[in-house]
């Protein structure tokens, strides 16, 4: 076990744990942001530099500080290490620069992007970015390509986090997309158009931190904060599929289906394309209840996780609430 101090908080974690995961054991606002690291994907991390931290003391045996900021997602802890994140002005200033770099070629698509409201880059820019830009050059553009019937690619929004590549590598037996080109010309693509059709290909939508890969069946249908997310499950025929999903409702219609994510936006159990794209009837699922939404998320606007109410037995319930319950009765377990 290694004992480290992170932003003045002492925590003990197993040897080999990364600084980022050590911070996550503490939780709260001191956890560094991560745009490329994804716990279930081996090899991810170290690309976006969003999680840079300052190591003020390398270890108990060698207390010298590290000369440069380090990526917390790929740097293992050492016993006696002292790490600064939110307490370091240098880290916060560098993080503003990282936001600016990620936004250099990113288009202002938020008003029309299906990822808006649940975009990691939006959150990152809101928390650590500045309201102005110094960039005056022409932004890079890419020719639009069709990578498949279910997934929409917007390469101008991509930040090259490589998550989708690792997902295809580790979930499927035959990856057909990857990073083509080098440097400023690097892009996600396929040599043959309309070829991504693997049974688990839809998971690249969930792992994408921005709006570069979106659900074609949900395209422009609704803003996520106008939908109601509900946890549900089914016994899927595919043994690799967990069958545990989130149904996104608008009224009684299921507009889209996604895998469940933890508090850091990571999918721990994958779902197949049959569950994601073909089972959009409530009767296909066993409803568990409302999905938890962070109060800081815009998706939580006008959504409250309340117990099932019976308007007839609650005194002084507002008339507006009574009407809403009558028009949209809460779903009960097993419906």
PALO-824344 format. One record per residue (C-alpha): residue number from 1; x, y, z; residue in three letters. Coordinates in steps of 0.25 Angstrom, whole numbers, padded with zeros to 4 digits. Each point is the difference from the previous one (the first is absolute). Layout:
N
+-----+-------+-------+-------+-----+
:   n :     u :     v :     w : res :
+-----+-------+-------+-------+-----+
: NUM :     X :     Y :     Z : ALA :
...
+-----+-------+-------+-------+-----+
This chain:
335
+-----+-------+-------+-------+-----+
:   n :     u :     v :     w : res :
+-----+-------+-------+-------+-----+
:   1 :  0000 :  0000 :  0000 : UNK :
:   2 :  0004 :  0014 : -0003 : UNK :
:   3 : -0004 :  0012 :  0008 : UNK :
:   4 :  0000 :  0014 : -0007 : UNK :
:   5 : -0005 :  0014 :  0002 : UNK :
:   6 : -0009 :  0005 : -0010 : UNK :
:   7 : -0004 :  0015 :  0001 : UNK :
:   8 :  0003 : -0001 :  0015 : UNK :
:   9 : -0009 : -0013 :  0002 : UNK :
:  10 :  0008 : -0012 :  0004 : UNK :
:  11 : -0005 : -0013 : -0007 : UNK :
:  12 :  0006 : -0015 :  0000 : UNK :
:  13 : -0002 : -0007 : -0013 : UNK :
:  14 :  0006 : -0013 : -0006 : UNK :
:  15 :  0014 :  0000 : -0006 : UNK :
:  16 : -0001 :  0003 : -0015 : UNK :
:  17 : -0013 :  0009 :  0001 : UNK :
:  18 :  0001 :  0012 : -0009 : UNK :
:  19 : -0001 :  0014 :  0006 : UNK :
:  20 : -0013 :  0002 : -0007 : UNK :
:  21 : -0007 : -0012 :  0006 : UNK :
:  22 :  0006 :  0003 :  0014 : UNK :
:  23 : -0007 :  0014 : -0001 : UNK :
:  24 : -0013 : -0008 : -0004 : UNK :
:  25 :  0001 : -0007 :  0013 : UNK :
:  26 : -0001 :  0013 :  0007 : UNK :
:  27 : -0011 :  0005 : -0010 : UNK :
:  28 : -0006 :  0014 :  0000 : UNK :
:  29 :  0005 :  0012 : -0008 : UNK :
:  30 :  0015 : -0003 :  0002 : UNK :
:  31 :  0000 : -0011 : -0010 : UNK :
:  32 :  0007 :  0004 : -0013 : UNK :
:  33 : -0008 :  0000 : -0013 : UNK :
:  34 :  0002 : -0010 : -0010 : UNK :
:  35 : -0003 :  0000 : -0015 : UNK :
:  36 :  0007 : -0012 : -0005 : UNK :
:  37 :  0002 : -0009 :  0012 : UNK :
:  38 : -0010 : -0011 :  0001 : UNK :
:  39 :  0001 : -0010 :  0011 : UNK :
:  40 : -0005 : -0012 : -0007 : UNK :
:  41 :  0008 :  0002 : -0013 : UNK :
:  42 :  0015 : -0005 :  0001 : UNK :
:  43 :  0010 :  0010 : -0005 : UNK :
:  44 : -0009 :  0012 :  0001 : UNK :
:  45 :  0005 :  0013 :  0006 : UNK :
:  46 :  0012 :  0009 : -0002 : UNK :
:  47 : -0005 :  0007 : -0013 : UNK :
:  48 : -0009 :  0012 :  0004 : UNK :
:  49 :  0009 :  0005 :  0011 : UNK :
:  50 : -0013 :  0005 :  0007 : UNK :
:  51 :  0004 : -0007 :  0013 : UNK :
:  52 :  0014 :  0006 :  0002 : UNK :
:  53 :  0004 :  0002 :  0015 : UNK :
:  54 :  0012 :  0005 :  0008 : UNK :
:  55 :  0008 : -0010 :  0008 : UNK :
:  56 :  0006 :  0008 :  0011 : UNK :
:  57 :  0007 : -0012 :  0006 : UNK :
:  58 :  0003 : -0013 : -0008 : UNK :
:  59 :  0000 : -0009 :  0012 : UNK :
:  60 :  0005 : -0002 :  0014 : UNK :
:  61 :  0013 : -0005 : -0005 : UNK :
:  62 :  0002 :  0011 : -0010 : UNK :
:  63 : -0008 :  0012 :  0004 : UNK :
:  64 :  0005 :  0009 : -0011 : UNK :
:  65 : -0011 :  0006 : -0009 : UNK :
:  66 : -0002 : -0005 : -0014 : UNK :
:  67 :  0005 :  0010 : -0010 : UNK :
:  68 : -0012 :  0001 : -0009 : UNK :
:  69 : -0015 : -0002 :  0002 : UNK :
:  70 : -0004 : -0015 : -0002 : UNK :
:  71 : -0012 : -0007 : -0006 : UNK :
:  72 : -0007 : -0005 :  0012 : UNK :
:  73 : -0007 : -0011 : -0008 : UNK :
:  74 :  0012 : -0008 : -0003 : UNK :
:  75 :  0010 :  0004 :  0011 : UNK :
:  76 :  0000 : -0010 :  0012 : UNK :
:  77 :  0001 :  0004 :  0014 : UNK :
:  78 :  0012 : -0002 :  0009 : UNK :
:  79 : -0001 : -0001 :  0015 : UNK :
:  80 :  0002 :  0014 :  0006 : UNK :
:  81 : -0004 :  0007 : -0013 : UNK :
:  82 : -0006 :  0014 :  0002 : UNK :
:  83 : -0009 :  0005 : -0012 : UNK :
:  84 : -0006 :  0014 : -0003 : UNK :
:  85 : -0012 :  0002 : -0009 : UNK :
:  86 : -0010 :  0010 :  0004 : UNK :
:  87 :  0010 :  0006 :  0010 : UNK :
:  88 :  0010 :  0003 : -0011 : UNK :
:  89 : -0001 :  0013 : -0008 : UNK :
:  90 :  0009 : -0006 : -0010 : UNK :
:  91 : -0009 : -0012 : -0003 : UNK :
:  92 : -0012 :  0009 : -0001 : UNK :
:  93 :  0007 :  0009 : -0010 : UNK :
:  94 :  0005 : -0011 : -0008 : UNK :
:  95 : -0014 : -0006 :  0000 : UNK :
:  96 : -0006 :  0012 : -0006 : UNK :
:  97 :  0011 : -0001 : -0011 : UNK :
:  98 : -0005 : -0015 : -0003 : UNK :
:  99 : -0014 :  0005 : -0001 : UNK :
: 100 :  0004 :  0010 : -0010 : UNK :
: 101 :  0008 : -0010 : -0008 : UNK :
: 102 : -0011 : -0010 : -0001 : UNK :
: 103 : -0010 :  0011 : -0004 : UNK :
: 104 :  0010 :  0005 : -0011 : UNK :
: 105 : -0007 : -0008 : -0011 : UNK :
: 106 : -0013 : -0003 :  0007 : UNK :
: 107 : -0012 :  0006 : -0007 : UNK :
: 108 : -0011 :  0007 :  0007 : UNK :
: 109 : -0010 : -0011 : -0002 : UNK :
: 110 : -0005 :  0000 :  0014 : UNK :
: 111 : -0014 :  0006 : -0004 : UNK :
: 112 : -0002 : -0012 : -0010 : UNK :
: 113 :  0009 : -0011 :  0005 : UNK :
: 114 : -0007 : -0012 :  0006 : UNK :
: 115 :  0010 : -0001 :  0011 : UNK :
: 116 : -0003 :  0013 :  0006 : UNK :
: 117 : -0004 : -0001 :  0014 : UNK :
: 118 :  0008 : -0012 :  0003 : UNK :
: 119 :  0013 :  0004 : -0007 : UNK :
: 120 :  0013 : -0001 :  0008 : UNK :
: 121 :  0007 :  0011 : -0008 : UNK :
: 122 : -0012 :  0009 :  0003 : UNK :
: 123 :  0002 : -0003 :  0015 : UNK :
: 124 :  0015 :  0001 : -0001 : UNK :
: 125 :  0000 :  0014 : -0007 : UNK :
: 126 : -0011 :  0005 :  0010 : UNK :
: 127 :  0008 : -0004 :  0012 : UNK :
: 128 :  0014 :  0003 : -0005 : UNK :
: 129 :  0000 :  0009 : -0013 : UNK :
: 130 : -0001 :  0014 : -0003 : UNK :
: 131 : -0011 :  0008 : -0007 : UNK :
: 132 :  0009 :  0005 : -0011 : UNK :
: 133 :  0009 : -0006 : -0010 : UNK :
: 134 :  0014 :  0005 : -0006 : UNK :
: 135 : -0001 : -0009 : -0012 : UNK :
: 136 : -0002 :  0007 : -0013 : UNK :
: 137 :  0005 : -0011 : -0011 : UNK :
: 138 : -0009 : -0008 : -0008 : UNK :
: 139 : -0006 : -0012 :  0006 : UNK :
: 140 :  0003 : -0014 : -0006 : UNK :
: 141 : -0011 : -0007 : -0007 : UNK :
: 142 : -0002 : -0014 : -0005 : UNK :
: 143 : -0008 : -0006 : -0011 : UNK :
: 144 : -0013 : -0007 :  0005 : UNK :
: 145 :  0000 : -0015 :  0000 : UNK :
: 146 : -0010 : -0010 :  0003 : UNK :
: 147 :  0005 : -0010 :  0009 : UNK :
: 148 : -0012 : -0009 :  0002 : UNK :
: 149 : -0016 :  0000 :  0001 : UNK :
: 150 : -0001 :  0003 :  0015 : UNK :
: 151 :  0012 :  0009 :  0004 : UNK :
: 152 :  0002 :  0014 : -0005 : UNK :
: 153 :  0014 :  0006 : -0001 : UNK :
: 154 :  0003 :  0014 :  0002 : UNK :
: 155 :  0015 :  0001 : -0002 : UNK :
: 156 :  0001 :  0015 :  0003 : UNK :
: 157 : -0004 : -0002 :  0014 : UNK :
: 158 :  0010 : -0012 :  0003 : UNK :
: 159 :  0011 :  0003 :  0010 : UNK :
: 160 :  0007 : -0013 : -0003 : UNK :
: 161 : -0001 : -0007 :  0013 : UNK :
: 162 :  0000 : -0014 : -0006 : UNK :
: 163 : -0011 : -0005 :  0009 : UNK :
: 164 : -0008 : -0005 : -0012 : UNK :
: 165 :  0012 : -0007 : -0006 : UNK :
: 166 :  0003 : -0007 :  0013 : UNK :
: 167 : -0014 : -0004 :  0002 : UNK :
: 168 : -0001 : -0007 : -0014 : UNK :
: 169 :  0014 : -0006 :  0003 : UNK :
: 170 : -0004 : -0006 :  0013 : UNK :
: 171 : -0015 : -0003 : -0002 : UNK :
: 172 :  0000 : -0006 : -0014 : UNK :
: 173 :  0008 : -0010 : -0008 : UNK :
: 174 :  0002 :  0009 : -0012 : UNK :
: 175 :  0002 :  0015 :  0001 : UNK :
: 176 : -0003 :  0007 : -0013 : UNK :
: 177 :  0003 :  0015 :  0004 : UNK :
: 178 :  0012 :  0007 :  0006 : UNK :
: 179 :  0008 :  0012 : -0001 : UNK :
: 180 :  0004 :  0004 : -0014 : UNK :
: 181 :  0011 :  0010 : -0004 : UNK :
: 182 :  0010 :  0007 :  0010 : UNK :
: 183 :  0001 :  0013 :  0007 : UNK :
: 184 : -0010 :  0011 : -0004 : UNK :
: 185 : -0006 : -0010 : -0011 : UNK :
: 186 : -0003 : -0011 :  0010 : UNK :
: 187 : -0014 : -0004 :  0000 : UNK :
: 188 : -0009 : -0012 :  0004 : UNK :
: 189 : -0005 : -0007 : -0012 : UNK :
: 190 : -0001 : -0013 : -0008 : UNK :
: 191 :  0006 : -0004 : -0013 : UNK :
: 192 : -0014 : -0005 : -0005 : UNK :
: 193 : -0012 :  0008 :  0002 : UNK :
: 194 : -0013 : -0005 :  0007 : UNK :
: 195 :  0008 : -0012 :  0006 : UNK :
: 196 : -0002 :  0001 :  0015 : UNK :
: 197 : -0011 : -0010 :  0003 : UNK :
: 198 :  0006 : -0009 :  0012 : UNK :
: 199 : -0010 : -0004 :  0011 : UNK :
: 200 :  0007 :  0009 :  0010 : UNK :
: 201 :  0003 :  0011 : -0009 : UNK :
: 202 : -0010 :  0009 :  0007 : UNK :
: 203 :  0009 :  0001 :  0013 : UNK :
: 204 :  0009 :  0010 : -0007 : UNK :
: 205 : -0012 :  0010 :  0001 : UNK :
: 206 :  0000 : -0001 :  0015 : UNK :
: 207 :  0016 :  0001 :  0002 : UNK :
: 208 :  0001 :  0012 : -0009 : UNK :
: 209 :  0002 :  0012 :  0009 : UNK :
: 210 : -0005 :  0010 : -0010 : UNK :
: 211 : -0010 :  0000 : -0012 : UNK :
: 212 :  0009 : -0006 : -0010 : UNK :
: 213 : -0007 : -0014 :  0000 : UNK :
: 214 : -0015 :  0001 :  0002 : UNK :
: 215 : -0012 : -0009 : -0001 : UNK :
: 216 : -0006 :  0001 : -0014 : UNK :
: 217 : -0014 : -0005 :  0005 : UNK :
: 218 :  0000 :  0012 :  0010 : UNK :
: 219 :  0005 :  0010 : -0009 : UNK :
: 220 : -0007 :  0014 :  0002 : UNK :
: 221 : -0012 : -0007 :  0007 : UNK :
: 222 :  0001 :  0007 :  0013 : UNK :
: 223 :  0009 :  0008 :  0010 : UNK :
: 224 :  0004 : -0010 :  0011 : UNK :
: 225 : -0005 :  0010 :  0011 : UNK :
: 226 : -0014 : -0002 : -0005 : UNK :
: 227 :  0001 : -0015 :  0001 : UNK :
: 228 : -0002 : -0009 :  0013 : UNK :
: 229 :  0010 : -0010 :  0002 : UNK :
: 230 : -0004 : -0013 :  0006 : UNK :
: 231 :  0008 : -0013 :  0004 : UNK :
: 232 : -0005 : -0013 : -0006 : UNK :
: 233 :  0005 : -0014 : -0003 : UNK :
: 234 : -0003 : -0012 : -0008 : UNK :
: 235 :  0005 : -0014 : -0002 : UNK :
: 236 :  0009 :  0002 : -0013 : UNK :
: 237 :  0002 : -0012 : -0009 : UNK :
: 238 :  0015 :  0005 : -0002 : UNK :
: 239 :  0008 : -0006 :  0012 : UNK :
: 240 :  0010 :  0012 : -0001 : UNK :
: 241 : -0011 :  0010 :  0002 : UNK :
: 242 : -0004 :  0004 :  0014 : UNK :
: 243 : -0014 :  0004 : -0004 : UNK :
: 244 :  0000 :  0012 :  0010 : UNK :
: 245 : -0003 :  0013 : -0007 : UNK :
: 246 : -0006 :  0014 :  0002 : UNK :
: 247 : -0013 :  0003 : -0008 : UNK :
: 248 : -0001 :  0015 : -0004 : UNK :
: 249 : -0015 :  0003 : -0001 : UNK :
: 250 : -0008 :  0011 : -0006 : UNK :
: 251 : -0014 : -0002 :  0005 : UNK :
: 252 : -0002 : -0015 : -0003 : UNK :
: 253 :  0010 : -0001 : -0011 : UNK :
: 254 :  0014 : -0006 :  0002 : UNK :
: 255 :  0009 :  0010 : -0009 : UNK :
: 256 :  0013 : -0007 :  0003 : UNK :
: 257 :  0007 : -0011 :  0009 : UNK :
: 258 :  0013 :  0001 :  0006 : UNK :
: 259 :  0009 : -0008 :  0009 : UNK :
: 260 :  0001 :  0004 :  0015 : UNK :
: 261 :  0011 :  0009 :  0004 : UNK :
: 262 :  0006 :  0003 :  0014 : UNK :
: 263 :  0003 :  0013 :  0006 : UNK :
: 264 :  0012 :  0002 : -0009 : UNK :
: 265 : -0008 : -0002 : -0012 : UNK :
: 266 :  0006 : -0014 : -0003 : UNK :
: 267 : -0007 : -0013 : -0004 : UNK :
: 268 :  0004 : -0012 :  0008 : UNK :
: 269 : -0010 : -0010 : -0007 : UNK :
: 270 : -0001 :  0000 : -0015 : UNK :
: 271 : -0013 : -0002 : -0008 : UNK :
: 272 : -0002 : -0005 : -0014 : UNK :
: 273 : -0007 :  0007 : -0012 : UNK :
: 274 : -0012 : -0008 :  0001 : UNK :
: 275 : -0003 :  0006 :  0014 : UNK :
: 276 :  0004 :  0013 : -0005 : UNK :
: 277 : -0007 :  0002 : -0013 : UNK :
: 278 : -0010 : -0011 : -0002 : UNK :
: 279 : -0008 :  0000 :  0014 : UNK :
: 280 : -0006 :  0013 :  0001 : UNK :
: 281 : -0014 : -0004 :  0006 : UNK :
: 282 : -0002 :  0001 :  0015 : UNK :
: 283 : -0006 : -0015 : -0001 : UNK :
: 284 :  0014 : -0005 : -0004 : UNK :
: 285 :  0006 :  0004 :  0014 : UNK :
: 286 : -0002 : -0001 :  0015 : UNK :
: 287 : -0001 :  0014 :  0005 : UNK :
: 288 :  0009 :  0002 :  0013 : UNK :
: 289 : -0003 :  0015 :  0003 : UNK :
: 290 :  0006 :  0014 : -0003 : UNK :
: 291 :  0014 :  0001 : -0004 : UNK :
: 292 :  0009 :  0008 :  0010 : UNK :
: 293 :  0004 :  0013 : -0006 : UNK :
: 294 :  0010 :  0010 :  0007 : UNK :
: 295 : -0007 :  0013 :  0004 : UNK :
: 296 :  0011 :  0008 : -0007 : UNK :
: 297 : -0004 : -0006 : -0013 : UNK :
: 298 : -0009 :  0007 : -0010 : UNK :
: 299 : -0007 : -0013 : -0002 : UNK :
: 300 : -0006 :  0001 :  0014 : UNK :
: 301 : -0008 :  0013 : -0004 : UNK :
: 302 : -0014 : -0003 :  0005 : UNK :
: 303 :  0003 : -0015 :  0003 : UNK :
: 304 : -0001 : -0004 :  0014 : UNK :
: 305 :  0002 : -0014 :  0006 : UNK :
: 306 : -0012 : -0001 :  0008 : UNK :
: 307 : -0007 : -0012 :  0006 : UNK :
: 308 : -0013 : -0005 : -0007 : UNK :
: 309 : -0011 :  0010 :  0004 : UNK :
: 310 : -0015 : -0003 :  0002 : UNK :
: 311 : -0007 :  0014 : -0002 : UNK :
: 312 : -0012 : -0005 :  0007 : UNK :
: 313 :  0007 : -0003 :  0013 : UNK :
: 314 :  0009 :  0012 :  0001 : UNK :
: 315 : -0006 :  0012 :  0006 : UNK :
: 316 :  0002 :  0014 : -0006 : UNK :
: 317 :  0007 : -0005 : -0012 : UNK :
: 318 :  0000 :  0012 : -0010 : UNK :
: 319 : -0010 : -0001 : -0012 : UNK :
: 320 :  0011 :  0001 : -0010 : UNK :
: 321 :  0007 : -0013 :  0006 : UNK :
: 322 : -0013 : -0007 :  0000 : UNK :
: 323 : -0002 :  0003 : -0015 : UNK :
: 324 :  0014 : -0004 : -0003 : UNK :
: 325 : -0002 : -0013 :  0008 : UNK :
: 326 : -0013 : -0003 : -0008 : UNK :
: 327 :  0006 :  0003 : -0013 : UNK :
: 328 :  0013 : -0007 :  0002 : UNK :
: 329 : -0002 : -0011 :  0011 : UNK :
: 330 :  0013 : -0004 :  0006 : UNK :
: 331 :  0005 : -0014 : -0005 : UNK :
: 332 :  0000 : -0011 :  0010 : UNK :
: 333 :  0010 : -0011 :  0002 : UNK :
: 334 : -0003 : -0011 : -0010 : UNK :
: 335 : -0009 :  0008 : -0010 : UNK :
+-----+-------+-------+-------+-----+
